[in-house]
Amino acid sequence: MTIGKIERHFGVRGEFKVRSLSDVPGRLDHLKQIHVLPPTGQMVERTVTHVRRAGSTYIMALAGVTTPEEAGMLRGGLIQVPRHPAATLPADVYFECDLIGMTVENERGDEVGVLETILEIPDNHVFVVRKGTEEVLIPAAKSFVTWVDLARHRMKVRGIDDLFEDRHAV
């Protein structure tokens, strides 16, 4: 289960900033062993040497990562832990970790891109969907998301064609 995302290196000792993707308060506070899925895609198991809160993010250090360059290579990586049986969620409610990486398609079945991250804004969440260098922001609302298939790792959205046309008008 993905519980965090590495944002950037921090300081000169190989530490890095982590944004929590967990809705469990303090989930990152006492980590000992984690899996890191870096942008290169090769998952590695790592030992956490320390973690501390820094405002809305965390500062973390891993055994074997001692320089800013090594920490920088992990930028964009996902922090994962074994999935424990979780509470049953209501219908149409999903864990963020189940949505990240999901293929998003429009009503015609054309691929829009891959859900890269979820932004939290007041009163709503926004899906950041990327395809190559193109990025589109889709409100995480039932009026836009028509279905989510966790087994196939796919999501269908509607009403976004105008978003694509409008972004090239500016």
Secondary structure, 3 states (H helix, E strand, C coil): CEEEEEEEEECCCCEEEEEECCCCCCCCCCCCEEEEECCCCCCEEEEEEEEEEECCEEEEEECCCCCHHHHHCCCCCEEECCCCCCCCCCCCCCCHHHHCCCEEECCCCCEEEEEEEEEEECCEEEEEEEECCEEEEEECCCCCEEEEECCCCEEEECCCHHHHHHHCCC
